[in-house]
Amino acid sequence: MSRPLVAVIACVLFAALLSAAPAPTEPSLNPIDLKEHINVKLKDSFHAGTTPGNDLAPLPTGKQTLAGVKFTIGDGVVQLGSARVKDKPEKVEGIKVGRFLTKLHVLHSCGCGYATEDSTVIGKYVVHYDDKTTEDIEIVYGKDVVDWWVAPDRKAPTRSKVGWEGENEAVKGSGTKIKLSLTTWENPHPKKKVVSLDYVATAATTDVAPFCVAITAEDK
């Protein structure tokens, strides 16, 4: 058999092997239902008595892909209280998950005009596993989130990325944007089923009020 013929056969066999190889699987992304915990609508002004139009009405709702992650955006957010925001809860418990997961993608922010020092822990997500153990996901100001009114010279969170940005009526013409952070947490126990989440603010130590817009669970 001639060398050119051998080369042709080898190429054909290699191409056949490539076509037979399984395609890489896409991660399974599943939205966590926050509906029963929503306490501020997107079209509501954040904190009564503040600047009119200070809302998240421009945020697109329904199934959205933000910064490469698929979310389902509802008609409101889960707003926690703080030392200054006393009309909202310090803790929201029992956010149902009920699945195995490798990652959680969280679309969230904080503030409404109340900033604090970078590296301040302003809250946490408590992950409850089916074996009764828990893991805390701390929310650190300057690392995970910053105030949602973001000035042009404000440094971005160091371990999150911008999930969405836009303008509401309150910030138009000011040079400021409203922004939501996208934080991804890698589950250290992917073989343990996650039953639920709690969302907790450290209201006693900071004025900053965290809020959560959407959560997506990933399982590869």
N, C-alpha and C positions, 0 to 999 in steps of 0.2 A: 504494500500500500504506500502510495507516495506521501511525502510530507505535507503538501498542500491539502490533500484529501483528509489526512489525519487532523489537520488544524481546523478544517471546516466542520468535521464531525464533533470535535471537542467544543467548538463554539455553539453548535446546535444543542449539544447535551447541556452545556452551561446555561444556555437560554431557557431550556426546559426546566432545569432545576430552579432558576429564578422565578419562573412563572408559577411553579408549584408551591413556592414558599408562602406560608400564611401571611396575610397582610397584618401590619401592626394594629393591635386593638386600641380603640379610642377609650379613654377613661369614662366611666359611668358617672354622670353628674346629676345629682338629685336635689331639688330645692327643698329646704326645710320650711314647713308651713308656719308662718308667724301670725296668721290672720287673727287668732283669738287673743293675741297679746298686743296688737296695735292700739296705741293710745293717743297718737297725734296723726291726723291726716296730712297727706302731702300738701293739700291746698290750705291747711290751717297755718296761720302765722305762728312761728315758734315763740312761745311764751307770750301770754296775753299782755297787751300794753306796749309791746315793742314796735319797731318800725313796721308800718303796713307793707304787705307784700314780702315779708321775711319768711318765705316758705320754700318747699321743694316741689312746687307745682310744675316747673320745667322738666323734672326728671321723667324720662319715658317709663311707662309701666308695662306689665305683662312680661313675656319672655324676651330677655335682652342678653346680648353678649357684651360684657364690659371688661376691657383689658384682657381679653382672651378667655374669660370665664362666663359660663351661662348662668344667669340668675333669673328668678321670677320675682318681679317687682310688684308689690301690692299697692294698695291705695293709701298706705300710711307707714309709720315707723314705730318702733318700740323705744320710747323715750324714758330714760331713767332720771331720777332726781339728783339733787346735790345740796350742798349747804345753802345755796341761794335759790335753787329751784325746788321748792318745797311742795308743789302740787303734783309731783310725779313720784312713783315708787322708787325706793332704793334698791329693790330686788324684784326680778320677774323669774318665777320658778316654773319648772315643768314644761319647757319648750320641747315638744316631742321630736325624737329623731328615729329610734327604732331600727337601726341598721349598722352593719359593719362599714367602716370607712377608713381611708388612708389619709385624707386631708379634709379640712374645713376651710372654705373660702367665705370670708365675712366682708360685707359691704357696710361700712359704718363711719361714724364721725362723732363729733362732740362740740360743745361750746355754746353756740348762740350768743357769742360776745363775751363769754367767760373763759379767759385763757389761764394758764398756769405755767410753772417752770417745766422745761424739758426734763425727761426721765421721771416725772411724777406718775405713779400708778393711780389711774383714775377709775379703774374698775377691772372686771374680769368676767370671763365665761367659765363656768364650772361644768366640766364634762362628767356625766354619770354613766358608768359602765354597768353591765348586767351582773357583775360579780360584787356590786356595792362599793367598788373603789371609785375614785375621782381623780381628775387632772384639772389644774387651773390654767387658763389661758389669760395671762395678765394683759391689760390694755394700758400701754405706757404712752403718755403724752410726749410727742416729738419723735417716737419710734414707730408707733402704730397709727396714731391719729394726731391731727392738730385741729385747732378751731376751724369750723367749716367755712367761715369767712376768711379766705386766704389772700393775704396781700402779696404783690408781685415779688417782694424780697424775702418772703418766708420760706425757709428751707423745707423741703418735702420730708415726710416721715422716712426714717432710715431703714425700716424693715417692712414697709408697705409700699404700694404704688398707687397712683391716682386711678381710682375705678371709674370716676365720672366727674366732669366739671361743667359748669354752666353759669348762668346769671339769673337771678330772680329780680323782681321789681325793686327790691330794697338796695341792691348793690349796683344797679345800672349807672354807668357814668362815674363810678368811684375808682375804677382800675382794679377792684377786688373781684375775685371769682368765688363762687361757692363750690366746694369740692368734697367728694367722698373718698375715703381710703379703702383699698382692697387689701386685706390681710389674709395670708394663707398660713394655716397651722398644720404641721405634720403630726399625725397621731402616733405616739410612741407605742401604742398597743392596738395595732390594726386587727388583731385576731380576737379582740374582745368587742362584743356588741355594745354600741352606744345607745343608751336608753333615752336620755334627755339632756338638756342643757339648762343651766340657770344663768341669768344675766344680772350682774351685781355691780352697783356703783359704790365707790368709797366716799359717800356723801359727807362723812364726818371730817374729812381732811382736805377737800378741795371744792371750789365753786363750780368746777367744770361738770357739765351734765352730758354723759355719753348717750348716743342713740344708734340703734341698729336698723338698717334698711332691709337687708336680705342676707340669707346664709345658704350656701350650697355645699352638700357633702359629696366628696369624690371617692370612688372605689375603683381601683384599677383591676 
